[in-house]
């Protein structure tokens, strides 16, 4: 991603493709083994997200996030919520206060 704001539709497509290709296949595998055994694999997937510059969608661009609006983030979050590890992989856990941050 460049310094220009990424097209929200393109970002959503990229997130959707990553979740389907990389996260979905892990769901069964992760539920069948202890979390500590899965940490290296989860960290590898998180690094892939970081390398693709599609992480931390809800944080402002000035601190390294994507700076998505609340409605743009809602669409991304919907995709991430399709797997139990989606929000973790994309580094957007605990965004329960995002509505107040938008004010």
Secondary structure, DSSP 8 states (H G I E B T S, - for coil): --SS---HHHHHHHHHHHIIIIIHHHHHHHHTS-HHHHHHHHHHHHHHHHHTT---TTS-GGGTS----HHHHHHHHHHHTTSTTHHHHTT----TTHHHHT-
